[in-house]
Amino acid sequence: MTQAERRLWLIKYLIDESPRYRELEIPSDKLEQFKLYRSLVNVREPKPASEEYLKIEDEFLKTENAEKGIVSISQAKDFGDGIYLWQGDITRLAADAIVNAANSQLLGCFMPCHSCIDNGIHTYAGIRLRLKCNEIMSAQGYPEPTGKAKITPAYNLPCKFVIHTVGPIVDGRLTQSHENLLASCYRECLKLADENRLESIAFCCISTGVFSFPNERAAEIAIKTVKDYKAETKSNIKVIFNVFKDTDLHIYNALLRKN
């Protein structure tokens, strides 16, 4: 199968799963087809798929991820003491684990083609990620508390694992409680990584953006928490601070140079 044939096959399978989508017209344009595929995956409830679907999805997503370009830690800016900085799409990083800024349901973003990191990670990992998260959350029986974290396989992503953490939402004034919960996110992710004997972890800018945590203060807490953890535990884990926006790149560059 070519990549185009895989894309069409997956779209048709996802449409056939649900009667309400059967009148959908499949566009001829490659990018529009991918948007349709992504949308169908994003809104899909966590449920099993056929072995054939999973096989074709694996082939399709591994090719998509390779074409985006896989990035190694050696391509990140090295600040010493196992601390790195890299700007770009976190789903391209070949770290042992990447951190997902999740919501308390831990099932990924259900908004079609939304630009959040949660949506991107679930899209490029494949449908088994949502299924695994659902299995974990069903066993837990309650929403994931803010400041805690869970680990899952990464499936088709170039990393090995995804660590999902729920950051605090700042609705109004920033409080000490918000700051403590954000620090907890970083510590819990680092603990999980070390417990699983991972050598590297890439952090996104947890709780910034739609969660409204001020960017500079979030970066200060992230850097301090990571450095304190490494000093206290003598952990040798490599930590990549992954930023997407230029604003965050400037903030982290300045803070890491200062530290």
N, C-alpha and C positions, 0 to 999 in steps of 0.2 A: 504493500500500500504506500502511496505517496502521502506527503503531509496534507495535501489538499483533500485526498480521499479519506484520510483519517478524520479530518475536521468535519467533513460532510456526514460521515458515518456516525460520529458522536452526536452531532446536532439532531440527526434523524432519530437516533435512539432516545435522546432526551425529550424530543417532541412526542414520540410515540408512547412514552411513559405516562403522559397526562393528556386526557381528552381535551382539556381546555386550550392546549397549545396546537392542536392538530390543524387549525386553519392558518397557522403562521406561515408566512412566505419566506423561504430561505433566500437571502440576497446572493447575488453573483460575485460581489466584491469580497476579496479576501479579508480585509479589515472588518467589514460589516459582518461577515460570517463569524469571525472570531468574537466580535462583540455579542452576537446572538448566542454563541456557545457559552461564553462567560456568563451572560445573563441567566441562561437556563441552569447553569451550575450554581450560581449565586443564590437563586430562589429555591433550589431543590432541597427538600427536607432530608434529614439524615436517614438514609435507608440503603440496603444493599443494592448492588448492580450485578449484572452477569459477569462471569469470568472473562468473556469476550470483550465486554465494555472496558473492564479494568485493564486488560492487556493492551487494547488500542489506545486508551487514555494515557497509559504509561508511556507508550511509544511516542504519542503526540506531544505530551508535556515535556518529556525529556528532550525532544528535538526543539521545542519552543524555548525551553530554558537555555539550551546550548546556543541557540541563535541569538538570544539576548546578550550572551557573553558571561561566562562564569568568572568571578573575581576571587583571587586568593588573598590571604592576609598579607602576603609580601607586597601586594599592590596598595596597601593602606599606609598612611603616614605614621611612622614609628616615633612615639614620644618617650620610649624607654620604659623600663619596669613592667613590660608586658602590656602597655597601653597603646592603642592605635586609634586612628581617626580615618573614616572613609565616607565620602559623599556619593550617594547613588541609591539605586533600588536594592533594598535588603534581600530580595528574593534571588539576587545574583550571587550572594556571598557564599563561599564554600567553607564557612566556619563549621565547627562541630555542632553548634546550636545558634539559631537566631531567635530573638525575642519578639513575640507578637503582642502588641497592645490590644488586648481582647476586651470584650464586654463580659458582664457577670454570667451570661448564659454559656459562654465559651464555645459557641457553635459557629463563629464566623459571622461576617456581615451578609445580610440577606438582601441588601439593596443592589439591584443590578448595576454592575460596572462601577460601583462606588470607588472613589480614589483612596479610601483609607487602607492602611497597611494590613488590617485584618482581612479585607476583601482580597488584596493581592496575594497574600500568603495562601489563603484557602484556594484561590483560583489556580495558582501554579503548583500547588501540592497535589491537587486532585481531590475527588469526592471522598476518598477514604479518610482524609483528615477530619472532616466534619463528622463522619461516622464514628471515628475513634474518640473524638471529643464528646460526642453524645453518649458513648459507652461509659466514659469516665464520669460525666455529670449525672447520668442515670444512677450509677452506683453510689455517687456522693449524696444525691437526693436533695440538694439545695444549691442555690447560686454560688458561684465562686466569690469568696470575700475579697474586698479590696485589699491590695497589699500582699496577696498570696499568689502562688504560681503552680502550674501543672506542666508536665513534659509529655510530648508525643513524638512518634516518628515524623520525619519530614516528607516521606513518600517521594514525590518526584522533584523536590527542590534539591539544589546542589549541596545544601547543608545536610547533616545527619538527623538532627532533632529540631523541633520547635518548642520553645518554652513560652507558655501563654501566661500573661500576668494582667491583672485588672488594676489599672491605675486610678487614683482619685480624680473625681470630677470637681472642678472649682467653679462653684455657682455663686459668684459674688466675691467677697474678700478672701484672700489667701490666709489660711490659718496654720497653726503649728501642727494640727491634726493632719491636714493635707500634706505637709512636708514630711511628717513621720511615716505616713502611708506610702508616699512615693519612695522614700528611702527603703522601706520594707520590700517594695517590688524588686528593687535592685539586689538586696540581700537574699531574698528568697530564690531569685533566679540563679544567683551565684552558688548558693547552697545546693540547689538541684543539679547544677552543672558539675560541681565537685563530687556530689554523691554518685553521679553517673560516670565519673572519671573522664569527663570531657576536657579537652585541651584548650578549647577556645569558645568564646561566646560573643555574639554581636548584639548590642543593645540599640533599639530604636529610641527615639526621643519620647519616652513614655509620658502620657497625660498632657502633652502639649497639643496644639491644634484644637480639635473640637472639644477636648476635655478641659481646655482653657487654663491649664497651668502655665504661668509666665515662663517663657522660654529660658531666660537667663538664670532664674532661680532653679528651674528644673535641671539645667546643666550643672550648676554648682552642686546640687544635691547628688546628682548622678556620679560626678567625678569624686566627690568626697566619700560617698558610700563605697564605691569600688575600691578606692585607695585604702580606706580604713579596713575593709574586709580582707584585702590582700595582705595588709600588714598584720592584722590580728590572727589570721588563719595560716599565714605563710603559704597561701595558695599560689601556685605557678600558672594559673589559668591566664591565657591571653584574652584581653578584653578589647573589642573593637566598638568604639562609639560610632554608630552609623547615623548620619544626618542626610536629609534630603534637600532641605531649603538652604539657600545661601546664608540666610540670617543665622541659622543654627551652626553652619560651618564656621562663620566668623566668631560666634560666641565660644564654641568649643576650642577653636584654634587659640584664641586669646587666653582662655582659662587654663588650657593644658600647657601653654608656654609659661604662664605665670607659676604654675605648680611644679 
